Amino acid sequence: MNQPASTSNKYIPPQLVSDYLRQIRRNHLLGLSMVKNNDIDKFISATLYPSGNDHFQHALSDYRSHLHPSAQKDVFGCTF
């Protein structure tokens, strides 16, 4: 069963609740909550990770695939 998202009236798909995507999801929801509470005007979730880190390379792609197309542009990764 889907769990209600604390930052909206939408539901979080079960795939996004996995440990595999936990850090990405938590960072993204924190930013969305800050926008909702008028702490900031806009939030872009940028995950910095070392090149060769297969976990984040695949996890970011998986996470973005579950987002509405209009939200995908605000979640990305960058390697160093």
Beta strands, then each sheet from edge to edge (+ up, - down):
strand 1: 3-4
strand 2: 11-12
strand 3: 45-49
strand 4: 75-79
sheet 1: 1+ 2-
sheet 2: 3+ 4+
end
